[in-house]
């Protein structure tokens, strides 16, 4: 574990400072070995990881997440069978069902948290990586995109939906035969793929890459 040295604000070394996201204490950025973690010397919060962004791995995991997200929202997630009748349901059909019953708020929440927000976060990260590879990153142009990428993180509730699906599988077995669909397995994998992407993504290095694209090696 490494604790960077606290520092005062100076116009000459603004680029070498980082503020703790929890207590706002300024620290001087020091080079670290890959996989080492810098923490705030006052509250212990994680600040940044050692080593540059692994853009190739981030892109690979992001593409995987995008494919899984499309499958999870395009195919049936559960198949119910009871009294000789069968029914299938997908996330998109659930949104349409809520809308047909004029449950507009619930339809909007399900659409945003299960489709729109995850798609935006995956797509925005892929866009930044692609622009970095093409050498077309421009300082300041993607600031709003990255800010929204971080702000919308808590609203991507895929883990909550996965927990709800697992509870439904257990509860509904007493009244019907429940079979997971292709989308269920895609959704299950998607949660873990996004978790892996989050561990690879250091927002501090991502912001520095956008601010100084010439540093891309």
N, C-alpha and C positions, 0 to 999 in steps of 0.2 A: 504494500500500500504506500502511496506517495502523496505527500501534502505539499502543494506548491506554495511558494513564499507569497505572503500578502504584500500588496503594493499600493501606493497612492496613485492617483490619477495624474497622468502627464500627457500632453499633446503629442510628444515625440514617440511614445510607445503605446498608444491606444490599441494598436493591433496586437500587442503582446499582453493584453489584459483580458481577463474573463471575470464576470460577476457571478457570484453564487445565485442560482435561481430561487433559493429559499431565504437566505439572510442578506443578500445583496453585497456581501463583502467582496472587494476586488482582490484578485490574485494575479500574479505574473505567470504567464504561460511558459512552462519549461518543457523541453523535449523529454519524452518518455519512451521506454522500450515498448514494443508491440504487446498488447494485451494487459499492460499495467494501467492502473486507474488512478487518476488524480482526484482527491477529495478536498472539500472545503476545510480549512484548518480551524474554523469556528464551529460549524454545525455538523460537519462530516458528510455533507451531501456530495454525490458524485458530480464531477465537473466535466471531465473529458477522458478519453482513453488514449493510450499511446499508439503511435503508428498512424499512417494515412488511412483514408477511407478505402475499403476494399470494393471498388466500384464494380468489378466483374462479378463478384459474389452477390453484391446487392442487386445487380440487374438480373442475375439468374434466379434469385429467390423472388424478386418482384414479378418476373414473367410467370413463374410457377404460381404465385398467388393470384395473378390476373386470370390465368386459365382456370384455376380452381374456383374463383369467384364467379366466372361465367357459367361453369357447370353447376355450381350450387344454386344459381338463380334461374337456370334454364330447364332443369329436370325435376321430377317429383322427389320430394325429400322424405315423404312417408307414404306408405300404401296401407290402407285400412280394409279389413275384410270382416264382415259380420252379417249373419243371417242370409248368406248367399249373395250379398252385395259387396262390391268393391269400390273404393274411392281413392284417388290420389290427390296430393296437394303439394304445391310448390310455393316458394316465397312470393313469386310474382302473382300467382293465383290468390294467395292470401291477401295481398294488397288490393287486388281487384274485388275480392269478396267483401272486404271492409268498406271499400268505396261504394259498392252496390247497395250496401245496407246503410249508406250515408254516415258511416263512422269515419269521417274525413280525417280527424286528428290522428286516430290510430293507424289509418292507412298511410298517412304522411310519415309518421314516426317509423313504422316498419320499413317503408321505402328508403328513407334517409339512412337509418342505422344499419340496414342489412345490404343495401345496394349502393346508393349514391355516395355516401361518405367513404366506405372502403374503396370504391372505385376511384374516387378523387385522390385519396391518399396514395394508393398504389400508382396511379397514372402520373401524379405530380412528381413522385420520386423517380419514376422511369424517365420522365421528361428532363429532369435535372441531370441525370446520369448520361442520357443521350446527348444533351447539349455539351456536357463536359467532354465527352469523347470526340464530338465534332469540332471542338474548340470555339463554340459560339456562346459560351457563358458570358454575360455582361453584368458587371457589378451593379447591384440595385434593382435590376429588372425583375428578378425572381423573389424579391424580399416578401411581397404580399403572398405569393404562392407558398413559400416555406412557412410563413407565419400561420397561414390557414392550415397547412399540413400538420403543424404542431397543435394548434388550438382545437382541431376537430378530432384529435386522437381519442379523448375520453368518450366521444359520441359514437365511436365505432364499437357497437356492443355485440360483436360476434360471439364472444365467450358467454355472454348471457343467453343468447339464443341457443348455443350448444347445450348449456345446462338445462334450458327449458325443454329441448328435444329429448335429452336423456330422461328427464322426469316424465315426459309424455310417453316414452316407450315403456316405462315401468308401470305407470298408472293405467294406461289403456289396455294392457294385456288382459285385464280381468273382464273386459267387455267386448273386446274385438281382437282379431289377429293383426298385429302390427308388424310390418316389414319395412326396414329402412330402404330408401331408394338410393339411386346413384348420387343424388345431390347431398344426401346425408353424409356419405363417406367423403365426398369432396369438401363439404363444409367442415367436417372433423379435421381433415388434413390442412385446410386453410387456416384454422386457428393456430396450429403449430408452425406453419410456414410463416405466418405474420409475426409470431413470437420470435422466430429465428431471425427474421429481417430486422426486427427491432433491436436485437442484441448486436447486430452488425452495424447498425446505423448510429453514428455519433453525431448528434446535431451540431455540436461545436465545430467539428471538422467540416460538416456539410455547409455551414454558414461561411466558414473561411474559404472553402472552395469556390462558393458563389462570389464572394467579395474579391478573391484573388485567383481567378482561373488559371493564371500563368504558372501557379505553383503545382499544377497537375503534372505528375511525373509519368 
